[in-house]
Amino acid sequence: MIDPEGVEWVRASVAVGRLPGLSRSTLDSWVRRGRVRRHRVGREAWVAWDDVLSAEAAGFLAARRRCSRRGDAPVVLAGVDTRSRMVQDCRQ
């Protein structure tokens, strides 16, 4: 459903089904933190789809920004030390 302001509202259960890997508890957490708007109509909760997408994107980008600590052992994949690359990525 799209409201007069152009915001698309979907049922919370449908939003969880649309995004692979999204759990209902994560969506509820975003609602409690104020990242996603929610309206209750009867017994159903409706969420703003744009808010869900932006919260998911912010979570994905935050996961990419995590860096290893200095004391961590270097990560070796196929004989390549990736730790130096991770440190370079973190400094950008």
MOBELFEN-V501639 format. One record per backbone hydrogen bond with DSSP energy under -0.5 kcal/mol. CO is the residue of the C=O (numbers start at 1). NH is the residue of the N-H. Records with the same first field share a line. If there is no record, write none. Layout:
CO = NH + NH
//
This chain:
1 = 3 + 9
3 = 6
7 = 3 + 9
8 = 49
10 = 47
11 = 15
12 = 16
13 = 17
14 = 18
15 = 19
18 = 20
19 = 22
23 = 27
24 = 28
25 = 29
26 = 30
27 = 31
28 = 32
29 = 33
30 = 34 + 35 + 36
31 = 34
37 = 48
39 = 41 + 46
40 = 42
41 = 44
44 = 41
45 = 12
46 = 39
47 = 10 + 49
48 = 52
49 = 53
50 = 54
51 = 55
52 = 56
53 = 57
54 = 58
55 = 59
56 = 60
57 = 61
58 = 62
59 = 63
60 = 64
61 = 65
62 = 66
69 = 72
74 = 76
75 = 77 + 82 + 83
77 = 80
80 = 77 + 82
82 = 86
83 = 87
84 = 88
85 = 89
86 = 90
87 = 91
88 = 92
89 = 92
//
